[in-house]
Structure formats: structure tokens, C-alpha cells
Amino acid sequence: MPVKTTPSRKRSPKRRTPKPKTSTVCDFLVFISHSTKDRWIAKQIAKLLEAAGGIKTFLDERDIKVGDSIPESIRTNIQQCNEFLVLLTRNSLNRPWVLIEISAAWGQGKRIIAIVDKVAPEEMPEIMLPYKAIDLNDLEEYIRQLADRVKGANS
């Protein structure tokens, strides 16, 4: 007499759900607005900020990839940033994109930091007048203050 067997159930492999990446330090995003003519200075500022630890920067020419929508990338990164830094120089004072980015950050209530280089207070865009600016020569002071805010955000 033939033995009856029950069909064996195939075990599906256990699905491993990826564990969320945990980090002890949260990245604090700083959007850096600047004129293309000042990109070398902007890159140096980004390097110094990121070297402070826990800080990520957004620079358009580095972070917008070929084929990406430039306006959408800028809008998204301004929305996501914790702090908006604008490098105000003779090159950037009247640049339309710099003014648009400042306005977008202002409209979203972002902390706006003006790093000025050879620009007098009366030459600054009107939207920037209420904000305390810092001279490029005093960048270390800004980095120290930023590091304190990052520590506060991560506690």
C-alpha cells in the first residue's frame, strides 16, 4: 500500500528588514549660498564646517548632479537645512539666485548667517539688515558658535 505523504510546505526565506542606520551624531545641514565667482571660498568654508564634526554642507556645484533640476534641488535643500549661510561679497551682492535663496530661507524662517567679505553694512541687501553678520576674517567664531548649536541639537 502506498504511503500517503502530505505536501511539504516550502519555507520562504526569512526576509531581513534592514536596520535603520543609527548614528550617534545627527548631521546638521548648512546650506551655503554664494556667487559662482566665489566658489573657491565657499568650498573652503564647507571644508572647515564639515571638519568641525556633525555638520554637512550643501554646495550647488558639488551636490547637484547632472540631470537634476537645479531649482528643485535648491528648494529642497533650503527646506531641509538647519541653517542658511550666505557669502556676501562684491560678486554676490546683486546676483539674482543669491537673492532668491536668501528670500526662500527667510520665508521658511531659517536661521540666516551672512559671512561678509569687503561689503559694508549699508551695501547689504535690505532683507539682510536685521541679521547680525560676521566678517570672513572671523569665520572661526562662527564655526565655534555653530558647533555649540550642533551640540545642542544632538543632546
Backbone as JSON Lines, residues from 0, in Angstrom:
{"i":0,"aa":"M","n":[0.84,-1.16,0.0],"ca":[0.0,0.0,0.0],"c":[0.89,1.24,0.0]}
{"i":1,"aa":"P","n":[0.58,2.17,-0.9],"ca":[1.42,3.36,-1.0],"c":[1.25,4.25,0.22]}
{"i":2,"aa":"V","n":[2.32,4.83,0.59],"ca":[2.3,5.73,1.75],"c":[1.89,7.11,1.29]}
{"i":3,"aa":"K","n":[0.92,7.63,2.01],"ca":[0.47,8.98,1.69],"c":[1.39,9.99,2.34]}
{"i":4,"aa":"T","n":[1.8,10.91,1.54],"ca":[2.62,11.97,2.12],"c":[1.9,13.3,1.96]}
{"i":5,"aa":"T","n":[2.1,14.07,2.91],"ca":[1.49,15.41,2.81],"c":[2.48,16.31,2.09]}
{"i":6,"aa":"P","n":[1.95,17.17,1.24],"ca":[2.87,18.05,0.52],"c":[3.65,18.92,1.5]}
{"i":7,"aa":"S","n":[4.9,18.99,1.26],"ca":[5.71,19.8,2.17],"c":[5.55,21.27,1.8]}
{"i":8,"aa":"R","n":[5.51,22.06,2.82],"ca":[5.4,23.49,2.6],"c":[6.8,24.06,2.4]}
{"i":9,"aa":"K","n":[6.91,24.82,1.34],"ca":[8.2,25.45,1.11],"c":[8.32,26.63,2.05]}
{"i":10,"aa":"R","n":[9.4,26.64,2.71],"ca":[9.65,27.77,3.6],"c":[10.22,28.91,2.79]}
{"i":11,"aa":"S","n":[9.58,30.02,2.91],"ca":[10.15,31.17,2.22],"c":[11.3,31.68,3.07]}
{"i":12,"aa":"P","n":[12.33,32.11,2.41],"ca":[13.46,32.61,3.19],"c":[13.03,33.8,4.04]}
{"i":13,"aa":"K","n":[13.6,33.83,5.23],"ca":[13.25,34.94,6.11],"c":[13.7,36.24,5.48]}
{"i":14,"aa":"R","n":[12.78,37.15,5.45],"ca":[13.14,38.46,4.92],"c":[13.77,39.26,6.02]}
{"i":15,"aa":"R","n":[14.89,39.77,5.7],"ca":[15.59,40.61,6.68],"c":[15.24,42.05,6.37]}
{"i":16,"aa":"T","n":[14.68,42.67,7.34],"ca":[14.41,44.09,7.14],"c":[15.66,44.84,7.54]}
{"i":17,"aa":"P","n":[16.06,45.73,6.67],"ca":[17.28,46.46,7.0],"c":[17.09,47.3,8.25]}
{"i":18,"aa":"K","n":[18.1,47.26,9.08],"ca":[18.04,48.05,10.29],"c":[18.27,49.5,9.94]}
{"i":19,"aa":"P","n":[17.5,50.36,10.57],"ca":[17.72,51.78,10.3],"c":[19.13,52.16,10.73]}
{"i":20,"aa":"K","n":[19.73,53.02,9.93],"ca":[21.07,53.47,10.27],"c":[20.98,54.36,11.49]}
{"i":21,"aa":"T","n":[21.73,54.0,12.47],"ca":[21.75,54.84,13.66],"c":[23.1,55.5,13.75]}
{"i":22,"aa":"S","n":[23.05,56.7,14.19],"ca":[24.28,57.46,14.3],"c":[24.25,58.17,15.64]}
{"i":23,"aa":"T","n":[25.38,58.3,16.22],"ca":[25.43,59.0,17.5],"c":[25.37,60.5,17.28]}
{"i":24,"aa":"V","n":[25.71,60.93,16.07],"ca":[25.68,62.35,15.78],"c":[24.77,62.58,14.58]}
{"i":25,"aa":"C","n":[23.84,63.48,14.75],"ca":[22.91,63.83,13.69],"c":[23.58,64.87,12.79]}
{"i":26,"aa":"D","n":[23.47,64.69,11.48],"ca":[24.03,65.7,10.58],"c":[23.19,66.96,10.62]}
{"i":27,"aa":"F","n":[23.84,68.04,10.81],"ca":[23.26,69.38,10.88],"c":[23.57,69.99,9.52]}
{"i":28,"aa":"L","n":[22.54,70.28,8.72],"ca":[22.76,70.73,7.35],"c":[22.85,72.25,7.27]}
{"i":29,"aa":"V","n":[23.93,72.72,6.66],"ca":[24.14,74.15,6.41],"c":[24.15,74.35,4.9]}
{"i":30,"aa":"F","n":[23.19,75.13,4.42],"ca":[23.11,75.49,3.01],"c":[24.05,76.67,2.79]}
{"i":31,"aa":"I","n":[24.94,76.59,1.82],"ca":[25.87,77.69,1.54],"c":[25.5,78.35,0.22]}
{"i":32,"aa":"S","n":[25.05,79.59,0.31],"ca":[24.69,80.38,-0.86],"c":[25.86,81.29,-1.21]}
{"i":33,"aa":"H","n":[26.19,81.37,-2.5],"ca":[27.34,82.16,-2.92],"c":[27.28,82.43,-4.41]}
{"i":34,"aa":"S","n":[28.07,83.36,-4.87],"ca":[28.24,83.61,-6.29],"c":[29.18,82.56,-6.85]}
{"i":35,"aa":"T","n":[28.98,82.19,-8.09],"ca":[29.88,81.23,-8.74],"c":[31.31,81.74,-8.72]}
{"i":36,"aa":"K","n":[31.47,83.04,-8.79],"ca":[32.82,83.62,-8.78],"c":[33.52,83.42,-7.43]}
{"i":37,"aa":"D","n":[32.75,83.11,-6.39],"ca":[33.31,82.9,-5.04],"c":[33.33,81.42,-4.66]}
{"i":38,"aa":"R","n":[33.24,80.53,-5.63],"ca":[33.1,79.11,-5.29],"c":[34.3,78.55,-4.54]}
{"i":39,"aa":"W","n":[35.52,79.05,-4.8],"ca":[36.68,78.55,-4.07],"c":[36.54,78.88,-2.58]}
{"i":40,"aa":"I","n":[36.14,80.1,-2.27],"ca":[35.94,80.49,-0.87],"c":[34.84,79.63,-0.25]}
{"i":41,"aa":"A","n":[33.74,79.44,-0.99],"ca":[32.62,78.63,-0.48],"c":[33.06,77.2,-0.19]}
{"i":42,"aa":"K","n":[33.9,76.63,-1.06],"ca":[34.4,75.27,-0.83],"c":[35.27,75.21,0.43]}
{"i":43,"aa":"Q","n":[36.08,76.22,0.65],"ca":[36.93,76.25,1.85],"c":[36.07,76.34,3.1]}
{"i":44,"aa":"I","n":[35.03,77.17,3.05],"ca":[34.12,77.29,4.2],"c":[33.46,75.94,4.46]}
{"i":45,"aa":"A","n":[32.99,75.27,3.4],"ca":[32.35,73.96,3.56],"c":[33.31,72.96,4.21]}
{"i":46,"aa":"K","n":[34.55,72.93,3.76],"ca":[35.53,72.0,4.35],"c":[35.72,72.28,5.84]}
{"i":47,"aa":"L","n":[35.84,73.56,6.2],"ca":[36.04,73.91,7.61],"c":[34.82,73.54,8.46]}
{"i":48,"aa":"L","n":[33.63,73.78,7.92],"ca":[32.42,73.44,8.69],"c":[32.31,71.94,8.87]}
{"i":49,"aa":"E","n":[32.53,71.18,7.82],"ca":[32.41,69.72,7.91],"c":[33.5,69.12,8.81]}
{"i":50,"aa":"A","n":[34.66,69.75,8.85],"ca":[35.74,69.28,9.72],"c":[35.39,69.46,11.19]}
{"i":51,"aa":"A","n":[34.47,70.37,11.49],"ca":[34.07,70.6,12.88],"c":[33.29,69.42,13.45]}
{"i":52,"aa":"G","n":[32.74,68.56,12.59],"ca":[32.05,67.35,13.03],"c":[30.56,67.54,13.19]}
{"i":53,"aa":"G","n":[29.8,66.57,12.68],"ca":[28.35,66.59,12.81],"c":[27.66,67.58,11.88]}
{"i":54,"aa":"I","n":[28.42,68.18,10.97],"ca":[27.89,69.19,10.07],"c":[28.05,68.72,8.64]}
{"i":55,"aa":"K","n":[26.98,68.84,7.89],"ca":[27.0,68.55,6.47],"c":[26.66,69.86,5.76]}
{"i":56,"aa":"T","n":[27.29,70.12,4.63],"ca":[27.0,71.35,3.9],"c":[26.41,71.02,2.55]}
{"i":57,"aa":"F","n":[25.66,71.98,2.02],"ca":[25.14,71.87,0.66],"c":[25.79,72.95,-0.18]}
{"i":58,"aa":"L","n":[26.48,72.53,-1.23],"ca":[27.05,73.43,-2.23],"c":[26.49,73.01,-3.58]}
{"i":59,"aa":"D","n":[25.88,73.94,-4.29],"ca":[25.21,73.58,-5.53],"c":[26.1,72.84,-6.52]}
{"i":60,"aa":"E","n":[27.3,73.38,-6.82],"ca":[28.12,72.74,-7.85],"c":[28.64,71.37,-7.43]}
{"i":61,"aa":"R","n":[28.68,71.08,-6.16],"ca":[29.14,69.77,-5.69],"c":[27.98,68.79,-5.52]}
{"i":62,"aa":"D","n":[26.83,69.29,-5.08],"ca":[25.75,68.41,-4.67],"c":[24.61,68.25,-5.67]}
{"i":63,"aa":"I","n":[24.55,69.09,-6.68],"ca":[23.52,68.92,-7.71],"c":[24.16,68.12,-8.83]}
{"i":64,"aa":"K","n":[23.56,66.98,-9.11],"ca":[24.12,66.05,-10.11],"c":[23.59,66.38,-11.5]}
{"i":65,"aa":"V","n":[24.31,65.93,-12.52],"ca":[23.9,66.12,-13.9],"c":[22.5,65.53,-14.09]}
{"i":66,"aa":"G","n":[21.62,66.31,-14.67],"ca":[20.25,65.86,-14.91],"c":[19.28,66.26,-13.81]}
{"i":67,"aa":"D","n":[19.78,66.67,-12.64],"ca":[18.9,67.13,-11.56],"c":[18.33,68.49,-11.9]}
{"i":68,"aa":"S","n":[17.15,68.75,-11.39],"ca":[16.55,70.08,-11.53],"c":[17.26,71.0,-10.54]}
{"i":69,"aa":"I","n":[17.91,72.03,-11.06],"ca":[18.65,72.95,-10.19],"c":[17.7,73.67,-9.22]}
{"i":70,"aa":"P","n":[16.61,74.3,-9.72],"ca":[15.72,75.0,-8.79],"c":[15.12,74.07,-7.73]}
{"i":71,"aa":"E","n":[14.74,72.85,-8.13],"ca":[14.14,71.92,-7.18],"c":[15.15,71.45,-6.14]}
{"i":72,"aa":"S","n":[16.39,71.19,-6.56],"ca":[17.44,70.79,-5.61],"c":[17.71,71.9,-4.61]}
{"i":73,"aa":"I","n":[17.75,73.12,-5.09],"ca":[17.98,74.26,-4.19],"c":[16.82,74.41,-3.22]}
{"i":74,"aa":"R","n":[15.59,74.36,-3.75],"ca":[14.4,74.49,-2.9],"c":[14.38,73.41,-1.81]}
{"i":75,"aa":"T","n":[14.62,72.17,-2.22],"ca":[14.6,71.04,-1.27],"c":[15.66,71.21,-0.19]}
{"i":76,"aa":"N","n":[16.86,71.59,-0.58],"ca":[17.93,71.71,0.4],"c":[17.76,72.91,1.32]}
{"i":77,"aa":"I","n":[17.14,73.97,0.83],"ca":[16.82,75.09,1.74],"c":[15.77,74.64,2.74]}
{"i":78,"aa":"Q","n":[14.78,73.88,2.27],"ca":[13.75,73.37,3.19],"c":[14.35,72.46,4.25]}
{"i":79,"aa":"Q","n":[15.32,71.65,3.87],"ca":[15.89,70.66,4.78],"c":[17.01,71.2,5.66]}
{"i":80,"aa":"C","n":[17.55,72.36,5.32],"ca":[18.71,72.83,6.08],"c":[18.33,73.31,7.48]}
{"i":81,"aa":"N","n":[19.28,73.2,8.38],"ca":[19.12,73.71,9.74],"c":[19.55,75.16,9.81]}
{"i":82,"aa":"E","n":[20.42,75.53,8.91],"ca":[20.98,76.88,8.93],"c":[21.34,77.27,7.5]}
{"i":83,"aa":"F","n":[21.13,78.55,7.19],"ca":[21.4,79.07,5.85],"c":[22.53,80.07,5.95]}
{"i":84,"aa":"L","n":[23.63,79.81,5.25],"ca":[24.79,80.69,5.26],"c":[24.9,81.33,3.89]}
{"i":85,"aa":"V","n":[25.03,82.66,3.87],"ca":[25.22,83.34,2.59],"c":[26.55,84.07,2.64]}
{"i":86,"aa":"L","n":[27.36,83.84,1.61],"ca":[28.65,84.51,1.47],"c":[28.4,85.79,0.68]}
{"i":87,"aa":"L","n":[28.42,86.93,1.39],"ca":[28.15,88.21,0.74],"c":[29.48,88.88,0.38]}
{"i":88,"aa":"T","n":[29.7,89.01,-0.92],"ca":[30.89,89.65,-1.45],"c":[30.45,90.62,-2.54]}
{"i":89,"aa":"R","n":[31.39,91.34,-3.08],"ca":[31.07,92.22,-4.21],"c":[30.48,91.4,-5.37]}
{"i":90,"aa":"N","n":[30.9,90.14,-5.49],"ca":[30.41,89.28,-6.58],"c":[28.97,88.82,-6.36]}
{"i":91,"aa":"S","n":[28.54,88.67,-5.13],"ca":[27.24,88.08,-4.85],"c":[26.14,89.08,-4.53]}
{"i":92,"aa":"L","n":[26.5,90.32,-4.23],"ca":[25.52,91.3,-3.75],"c":[24.27,91.41,-4.6]}
{"i":93,"aa":"N","n":[24.41,91.45,-5.9],"ca":[23.25,91.66,-6.75],"c":[22.95,90.47,-7.67]}
{"i":94,"aa":"R","n":[23.44,89.31,-7.28],"ca":[23.18,88.11,-8.08],"c":[21.76,87.63,-7.81]}
{"i":95,"aa":"P","n":[20.95,87.47,-8.86],"ca":[19.56,87.07,-8.67],"c":[19.37,85.78,-7.87]}
{"i":96,"aa":"W","n":[20.17,84.74,-8.15],"ca":[19.98,83.47,-7.43],"c":[20.32,83.61,-5.95]}
{"i":97,"aa":"V","n":[21.33,84.37,-5.63],"ca":[21.68,84.57,-4.22],"c":[20.52,85.26,-3.51]}
{"i":98,"aa":"L","n":[19.94,86.27,-4.13],"ca":[18.8,86.98,-3.52],"c":[17.57,86.08,-3.41]}
{"i":99,"aa":"I","n":[17.34,85.25,-4.41],"ca":[16.21,84.3,-4.37],"c":[16.41,83.31,-3.22]}
{"i":100,"aa":"E","n":[17.63,82.8,-3.07],"ca":[17.91,81.83,-2.0],"c":[17.76,82.47,-0.62]}
{"i":101,"aa":"I","n":[18.24,83.7,-0.46],"ca":[18.07,84.4,0.82],"c":[16.58,84.55,1.13]}
{"i":102,"aa":"S","n":[15.81,84.96,0.12],"ca":[14.37,85.16,0.32],"c":[13.67,83.86,0.68]}
{"i":103,"aa":"A","n":[14.07,82.77,0.03],"ca":[13.46,81.47,0.33],"c":[13.76,81.05,1.76]}
{"i":104,"aa":"A","n":[15.0,81.23,2.19],"ca":[15.37,80.89,3.58],"c":[14.61,81.77,4.56]}
{"i":105,"aa":"W","n":[14.52,83.05,4.27],"ca":[13.79,83.99,5.14],"c":[12.32,83.57,5.23]}
{"i":106,"aa":"G","n":[11.73,83.25,4.08],"ca":[10.31,82.85,4.05],"c":[10.03,81.59,4.84]}
{"i":107,"aa":"Q","n":[11.03,80.74,5.01],"ca":[10.86,79.5,5.77],"c":[11.32,79.64,7.21]}
{"i":108,"aa":"G","n":[11.69,80.85,7.59],"ca":[12.1,81.08,8.98],"c":[13.43,80.45,9.36]}
{"i":109,"aa":"K","n":[14.31,80.24,8.4],"ca":[15.61,79.64,8.69],"c":[16.53,80.65,9.38]}
{"i":110,"aa":"R","n":[17.44,80.14,10.19],"ca":[18.5,80.99,10.74],"c":[19.39,81.37,9.57]}
{"i":111,"aa":"I","n":[19.58,82.66,9.38],"ca":[20.37,83.15,8.26],"c":[21.65,83.78,8.79]}
{"i":112,"aa":"I","n":[22.77,83.29,8.28],"ca":[24.08,83.78,8.66],"c":[24.72,84.43,7.44]}
{"i":113,"aa":"A","n":[25.1,85.7,7.58],"ca":[25.81,86.37,6.49],"c":[27.29,86.43,6.84]}
{"i":114,"aa":"I","n":[28.09,85.83,5.98],"ca":[29.54,85.94,6.07],"c":[29.92,87.01,5.04]}
{"i":115,"aa":"V","n":[30.47,88.12,5.5],"ca":[30.74,89.23,4.58],"c":[32.24,89.37,4.31]}
{"i":116,"aa":"D","n":[32.52,89.72,3.07],"ca":[33.9,89.96,2.66],"c":[33.93,91.25,1.85]}
{"i":117,"aa":"K","n":[34.5,92.28,2.48],"ca":[34.66,93.59,1.84],"c":[33.32,94.2,1.4]}
{"i":118,"aa":"V","n":[32.28,94.0,2.22],"ca":[30.97,94.58,1.96],"c":[30.58,95.36,3.21]}
{"i":119,"aa":"A","n":[30.25,96.64,3.04],"ca":[29.84,97.48,4.15],"c":[28.38,97.2,4.5]}
{"i":120,"aa":"P","n":[27.99,97.42,5.76],"ca":[26.59,97.16,6.15],"c":[25.58,97.87,5.26]}
{"i":121,"aa":"E","n":[25.87,99.09,4.84],"ca":[24.9,99.81,4.02],"c":[24.79,99.25,2.59]}
{"i":122,"aa":"E","n":[25.72,98.39,2.2],"ca":[25.68,97.77,0.88],"c":[24.91,96.44,0.87]}
{"i":123,"aa":"M","n":[24.62,95.92,2.05],"ca":[23.97,94.62,2.14],"c":[22.53,94.71,1.64]}
{"i":124,"aa":"P","n":[21.99,93.61,1.08],"ca":[20.58,93.61,0.67],"c":[19.69,93.93,1.87]}
{"i":125,"aa":"E","n":[18.62,94.65,1.62],"ca":[17.74,95.09,2.7],"c":[17.23,93.93,3.56]}
{"i":126,"aa":"I","n":[16.96,92.8,2.93],"ca":[16.45,91.64,3.68],"c":[17.45,91.17,4.73]}
{"i":127,"aa":"M","n":[18.73,91.5,4.56],"ca":[19.77,91.04,5.48],"c":[20.03,92.01,6.63]}
{"i":128,"aa":"L","n":[19.49,93.2,6.57],"ca":[19.78,94.22,7.58],"c":[19.44,93.81,9.02]}
{"i":129,"aa":"P","n":[18.36,93.07,9.27],"ca":[18.07,92.69,10.67],"c":[19.03,91.66,11.26]}
{"i":130,"aa":"Y","n":[19.83,91.01,10.43],"ca":[20.67,89.91,10.89],"c":[22.08,90.39,11.2]}
{"i":131,"aa":"K","n":[22.61,89.9,12.31],"ca":[24.0,90.2,12.65],"c":[24.88,89.39,11.71]}
{"i":132,"aa":"A","n":[25.73,90.09,11.0],"ca":[26.65,89.43,10.06],"c":[28.0,89.23,10.74]}
{"i":133,"aa":"I","n":[28.84,88.43,10.11],"ca":[30.17,88.2,10.63],"c":[31.16,88.32,9.46]}
{"i":134,"aa":"D","n":[32.28,88.93,9.72],"ca":[33.3,89.11,8.68],"c":[33.97,87.78,8.38]}
{"i":135,"aa":"L","n":[34.35,87.6,7.13],"ca":[35.04,86.37,6.72],"c":[36.29,86.13,7.56]}
{"i":136,"aa":"N","n":[36.95,87.19,7.97],"ca":[38.15,87.06,8.8],"c":[37.86,86.49,10.19]}
{"i":137,"aa":"D","n":[36.59,86.5,10.58],"ca":[36.18,85.97,11.89],"c":[35.43,84.65,11.75]}
{"i":138,"aa":"L","n":[35.68,83.93,10.69],"ca":[34.98,82.67,10.42],"c":[35.09,81.67,11.57]}
{"i":139,"aa":"E","n":[36.24,81.65,12.25],"ca":[36.42,80.7,13.36],"c":[35.38,80.93,14.45]}
{"i":140,"aa":"E","n":[35.01,82.17,14.69],"ca":[34.0,82.48,15.7],"c":[32.65,81.9,15.29]}
{"i":141,"aa":"Y","n":[32.29,82.04,14.03],"ca":[31.04,81.44,13.55],"c":[31.08,79.92,13.72]}
{"i":142,"aa":"I","n":[32.19,79.3,13.36],"ca":[32.31,77.84,13.47],"c":[32.17,77.41,14.93]}
{"i":143,"aa":"R","n":[32.75,78.17,15.86],"ca":[32.61,77.85,17.28],"c":[31.14,77.93,17.71]}
{"i":144,"aa":"Q","n":[30.46,78.99,17.31],"ca":[29.05,79.15,17.67],"c":[28.19,78.05,17.02]}
{"i":145,"aa":"L","n":[28.5,77.73,15.78],"ca":[27.77,76.67,15.08],"c":[27.97,75.33,15.79]}
{"i":146,"aa":"A","n":[29.2,75.03,16.19],"ca":[29.49,73.78,16.9],"c":[28.65,73.69,18.18]}
{"i":147,"aa":"D","n":[28.47,74.81,18.88],"ca":[27.64,74.82,20.08],"c":[26.17,74.52,19.73]}
{"i":148,"aa":"R","n":[25.68,75.08,18.62],"ca":[24.29,74.81,18.22],"c":[24.12,73.35,17.81]}
{"i":149,"aa":"V","n":[25.12,72.79,17.14],"ca":[25.05,71.39,16.73],"c":[25.02,70.49,17.96]}
{"i":150,"aa":"K","n":[25.86,70.8,18.95],"ca":[25.84,70.02,20.2],"c":[24.47,70.09,20.85]}
{"i":151,"aa":"G","n":[23.88,71.27,20.86],"ca":[22.55,71.45,21.45],"c":[21.48,70.66,20.69]}
{"i":152,"aa":"A","n":[21.61,70.61,19.37],"ca":[20.65,69.88,18.54],"c":[20.78,68.38,18.74]}
{"i":153,"aa":"N","n":[21.96,67.91,19.1],"ca":[22.21,66.48,19.27],"c":[22.03,66.0,20.71]}
{"i":154,"aa":"S","n":[21.7,66.9,21.63],"ca":[21.55,66.44,23.01],"c":[20.13,66.04,23.31]}
